[in-house]
């Protein structure tokens, strides 16, 4: 399976996690969390919202872009700027996710399993995209371009 399909698959998983968290943010009740109350503490914190928007909704947007872009990347003739654009989305998502994970550990002092899953998914997607960028930049066609 090519990088585009893997990106789409990972993004679909992230889309599922962020959709669930968005739904729990916008409806009464609390997110289900295995064994601990960390998800409830994180969801109830002011860091779960960016103004009037649940942070999980931002994640849904990023994962939707990565999903659609991954499907497009898997097709022959994908635009050359698609891969670096998707990588930029992944880097932005990974950096923001790292910030939120730091907030969980050191400010809220509670850990949400759903948030950790999303952090791992976006990081894995970004690593995969970064490796694909590096692979394409070091391929035979790229070497010929650098020699000119």
C-alpha positions in Angstrom: 0.0 0.0 0.0 1.4 3.4 -1.0 1.9 6.4 1.3 -1.3 8.1 0.1 -3.4 5.2 1.2 -1.7 4.9 4.6 -2.2 8.6 5.1 -5.9 8.3 4.3 -6.2 5.3 6.6 -4.6 7.0 9.5 -6.6 10.2 8.9 -9.8 8.1 8.8 -8.9 6.8 12.3 -8.1 10.3 13.5 -11.4 11.6 11.9 -13.3 9.0 14.0 -11.6 10.0 17.2 -12.0 13.7 16.6 -15.6 13.3 15.5 -16.4 11.4 18.7 -14.8 14.1 20.8 -16.6 16.8 18.9 -19.9 15.1 19.4 -19.3 14.7 23.2 -18.2 18.4 23.4 -21.4 19.6 21.6 -23.9 17.3 23.4 -24.8 16.8 27.1 -22.8 14.2 28.9 -19.1 13.3 29.1 -16.8 11.3 27.0 -16.4 7.7 27.8 -12.9 7.0 29.2 -11.6 3.6 30.1 -10.7 3.3 33.8 -10.0 6.9 34.7 -11.7 10.3 34.8 -9.0 11.9 32.7 -11.1 12.4 29.7 -13.8 14.2 31.7 -11.2 16.5 33.3 -9.7 17.4 30.0 -13.0 17.9 28.3 -14.2 20.2 31.1 -11.1 22.3 30.9 -10.9 25.7 29.1 -8.2 24.2 26.8 -10.8 21.9 25.2 -12.2 25.0 23.4 -10.7 27.7 21.2 -13.2 30.5 21.7 -16.6 29.0 20.8 -15.0 26.1 18.8 -14.2 22.7 20.3 -10.6 21.9 19.7 -11.7 18.4 18.5 -13.6 20.2 15.6 -10.3 21.7 14.5 -8.8 18.2 14.6 -11.7 17.0 12.5 -10.9 19.6 9.9 -7.2 18.7 9.8 -8.0 15.0 9.5 -10.6 15.6 6.8 -7.9 17.5 4.8 -5.4 14.7 5.4 -7.9 12.0 4.4 -9.0 13.7 1.2 -5.3 14.6 0.4 -4.2 11.1 1.1 -6.8 9.7 -1.3 -5.7 12.2 -3.9 -2.0 11.5 -3.3 -2.7 7.8 -4.0 -3.9 8.6 -7.5 -1.5 9.0 -10.4 -0.9 12.6 -11.4 -1.4 14.2 -8.0 -0.2 17.8 -8.0 3.5 18.2 -7.0 2.7 20.6 -4.1 0.1 18.2 -2.6 2.6 16.2 -0.6 4.4 19.2 1.0 1.1 20.8 1.7 -0.2 17.7 3.5 3.1 17.5 5.4 2.6 21.1 6.5 -0.9 20.3 7.8 0.6 17.3 9.6 3.4 19.3 11.2 0.9 22.0 12.3 -1.3 19.3 13.8 1.6 17.5 15.5 2.9 20.7 17.1 -0.5 21.7 18.4 -1.2 18.2 19.6 2.2 18.2 21.4 1.2 21.5 23.1 -2.2 20.1 24.2 -0.5 16.9 25.5 1.9 19.1 27.5 -1.2 21.0 28.9 -2.8 17.7 29.8 0.3 16.5 31.8 1.4 19.7 33.4 -1.6 22.1 33.7 -4.7 19.9 33.9 -2.8 17.0 35.4 -5.1 14.5 33.7 -4.7 12.4 30.6 -7.3 11.7 28.1 -6.9 8.4 26.2 -8.7 9.7 23.2 -6.4 12.7 23.1 -3.3 10.5 23.3 -4.7 8.3 20.5 -5.2 11.4 18.3 -1.7 12.7 19.2 -0.2 9.3 18.1 -2.3 9.2 14.9 -1.3 12.8 13.8 2.3 12.1 14.7 2.4 8.9 12.8 0.7 10.5 9.8 3.3 13.3 9.9 6.2 11.0 10.1 4.8 9.0 7.2 4.4 12.1 5.1 7.9 13.3 6.1 9.4 10.0 5.0 7.5 10.3 1.7 8.8 13.8 1.1 12.4 12.7 1.8 12.0 9.6 -0.4 10.7 11.7 -3.3 13.4 14.3 -2.8 16.1 11.7 -2.9 14.8 9.7 -5.8 16.5 9.4 -9.2 14.4 12.2 -10.8 15.2 14.5 -7.9 18.9 13.7 -8.2 18.8 14.6 -11.9 17.1 17.9 -11.0 19.8 18.8 -8.5 22.6 18.1 -11.0 21.4 20.9 -13.3 
